Amino acid sequence: MGYSVGQVAGFAGVTVRTLHHYDEIGLLVPGERSHAGHRRYSDADLDRLQRILFYRELGFPLDEVAVLLDDPDADSRAHLRRQHELLTARIEKLRKMAAAVEHAMEARSMGIDLTPEEKFEVFGDHDPEQYEDEVRRRWGDTEAYRQSRERTASYTKEDWKRVTAELDALHRRMAALMDEGLPADSEAAMDTAEEHRRFITGAYYDCGYEMHTCLGEMYVGDPRFTATYDAVRPGLAAWLRDAIVANAARHSS
């Protein structure tokens, strides 16, 4: 009789609600039903789910995933080849970035100044230090900037890894809510916005609702922030901004 929705959720590490959403939008419709009308997934359904999750991990929105999977000219082997190429390209990019970071750490520990070419060979035209200068110019006189500098001054490498991992996990939860079709003013979305505000307060500076709303507008107004959030999930910057606004309104009412 195939696998239940709970079993498949456990296999794939997704929520039952996500599987229900995939069914509702026609992305993954279980091939069978039990006598009681419950969803039952076949091995072929599991193969399709695996391909869906591969493409989602690579950043494809659900509508594009549907087009890719339903391409009549692409069989399962073609999908695997495409995903392998995309994953290989990502691994190579990350490998180069990891090597660059390791090189920078070694150079700093030995008191060696890297050349401009060495600093930027992985990032192209991106100057990692330009944002610190910009932040200092825009917010250097604010209490938030002072708090952030004081709190992060004592951060160790492990502290930064922990902070980064926490924020990445929060972003993934937001993306999952978007995949489930939840609007930005839903209870779950506002809860993640509140968690985001508290994260900033705990890690960097006291972030009230007015400040948080300003940050949300910056996420969509500054293309660099927009690109960062939309790389996690297309549309995440605007969704987060709207969730922040809704959360602020909820706490002011």
PyMOL commands that set and color helices and strands:
alter all, ss='L'
color gray80, all
select helices_A, chain A and resi 5-12+16-24+43-57+62-69+76-109+116-120+130-139+143-153+157-179+187-203+209-221+223-232+236-252
alter helices_A, ss='H'
color red, helices_A
select strands_A, chain A and resi 3-4+32-33+39-41
alter strands_A, ss='S'
color yellow, strands_A
deselect
rebuild
show_as cartoon
